[in-house]
């Protein structure tokens, strides 16, 4: 009898957690649906989308409706899985869609530009920081199926919160060139300090 009573008490304790488990399952389910059909936020770091995205990291909001409805277009900033490593998430800008021809200047050679045709079901992506971006120029057009969503706003850091523009003119603006100049100057200063420290050692 004591053994049965102990088992019943154990079952009552286990069943007492059922409501909490139900809440957790519902929250996870709702989050999954929101991710799939509405969008989400993601942290993007690295130099490839400078100055649009900070090297140290920005939190972006993206939507998935444009992907599901096949409404993506050149100029869109997209979140996608890397064609080289599906576990890696990238942020790039669409430069050309399927059926379009793009003038490509290789980041790894000096032989100039060449024309590339974007095949059906693919897009051509590049980073805004062309001098420091691994993109379609090195691995070719990417399947649209790899695109997770279109990034449309930055929410962090708060001082840089803003809507993200869909434009192909980013590299020709005075703001972009000034940002590049400031970044290059900062990198030169860091390099100088490192060299001075090495000499002192």
PEKALIN-V956945 format. One record per pair of residues at least 12 apart in sequence whose C-alpha atoms are under 6 Angstrom apart, sorted by the first residue. I is the first residue (numbers start at 0). GAP is how many residues later the second one is. D is the distance in Angstrom with one decimal. If there is no record, write none. Layout:
# PEKALIN-V956945
((I;GAP;D) (I;GAP;D))
This chain:
# PEKALIN-V956945
((37;25;5.7) (37;26;5.7) (38;23;5.4) (38;24;4.1) (38;25;5.3) (39;21;5.9) (39;22;5.7) (40;19;5.5) (40;20;4.4) (41;17;5.5) (41;18;5.5) (42;15;5.7) (42;16;4.4) (43;13;5.4) (43;14;5.5) (44;12;4.0) (47;79;5.1) (47;81;5.0) (47;84;5.5) (47;85;4.4) (48;78;5.0) (48;79;4.6) (48;80;5.3) (49;79;5.3) (57;98;5.6) (58;95;5.9) (58;96;5.8) (58;97;5.0) (59;93;5.7) (59;94;4.5) (60;90;5.7) (60;92;5.3) (61;87;5.6) (61;88;5.1) (61;89;4.0) (61;90;5.8) (62;86;5.2) (62;87;5.4) (63;85;4.4) (73;20;4.8) (73;21;4.9) (73;22;5.2) (74;19;5.4) (74;91;4.5) (74;92;4.4) (74;93;5.1) (75;17;5.6) (75;18;5.5) (75;90;4.8) (76;15;5.7) (76;16;4.3) (76;73;5.8) (76;74;5.5) (77;13;5.7) (77;14;5.6) (77;71;5.7) (77;72;4.4) (77;73;5.5) (78;12;4.7) (78;69;5.5) (78;70;5.3) (79;66;5.5) (79;67;4.1) (79;68;5.0) (80;65;5.2) (91;33;5.9) (91;34;5.6) (91;35;5.0) (92;32;5.4) (92;33;5.5) (93;30;5.8) (93;31;4.5) (94;29;5.5) (94;30;5.5) (95;27;5.9) (95;28;5.1) (96;26;4.6) (97;20;4.9) (97;21;5.3) (97;22;4.9) (97;24;5.5) (97;25;5.9) (98;19;5.5) (98;20;5.9) (99;17;6.0) (99;18;5.6) (100;15;5.5) (100;16;4.4) (101;13;5.6) (101;14;5.4) (102;12;4.6) (105;31;5.7) (120;22;5.8) (120;23;5.8) (121;19;5.9) (121;20;5.2) (121;21;4.3) (121;22;5.1) (122;18;5.4) (122;19;5.6) (123;12;5.8) (123;17;4.7) (151;12;5.0))
